[in-house]
Amino acid sequence: MRQYELIAIFPIEEEQHKAGRDKLIADLTAAGVEIEKTDEMGDRDLAYEIKKIRRGKYVLFSIKADGGKIEVLDKAFKLNSNLIRHLFVKKDE
């Protein structure tokens, strides 16, 4: 298993943030991904407007996953309507 960091941006509204975060965590656990650490980074301005949204809640996840699962998760996250953007980054060993 490889180490990855996942940065996710959710809407500011608490209800949408919680629903999106719960769905993301459910998708990760269903794929057999181990979540090591979760860091709430708070509300921040987006670099550019996305779907008429200018601010979002950023959450950083440290995870362990197989490389093939990342592509499957990427497709699943695109179906999450309460997730504005996400990015996987492979950590150096």
PEHU-V919991 format. One record per pair of residues at least 24 apart in sequence whose C-alpha atoms are under 8 Angstrom apart, sorted by the first residue. I is the first residue (numbers start at 1). J is the second residue. Records with the same first field share a line. If there is no record, write none. Layout:
I: J + J
This chain:
1: 64 + 65 + 66 + 67
2: 64 + 65 + 66 + 67 + 90 + 91
3: 62 + 63 + 64 + 65 + 90 + 91 + 92 + 93
4: 62 + 63 + 64 + 65 + 88 + 89 + 90 + 91
5: 60 + 61 + 62 + 63 + 88 + 89 + 90 + 91
6: 60 + 61 + 62 + 63 + 86 + 87 + 88 + 89
7: 58 + 59 + 60 + 61 + 86 + 87 + 88
8: 58 + 59 + 60 + 83 + 84 + 85 + 86 + 87
9: 56 + 57 + 58 + 59 + 83 + 84 + 85 + 86
10: 56 + 57 + 58 + 82 + 83 + 84 + 85
11: 53 + 55 + 56 + 57 + 82 + 83 + 84
12: 43 + 55 + 56 + 57
16: 82
17: 57 + 82
19: 82
20: 80 + 81 + 82 + 83
21: 83
23: 80
24: 77 + 80
27: 73 + 76 + 77
28: 73
31: 69 + 73
32: 65
33: 63 + 64 + 65 + 66
34: 63 + 64 + 65
35: 61 + 62 + 63 + 64
36: 61 + 62 + 63 + 64
37: 61 + 62 + 63
38: 62
50: 84
56: 84
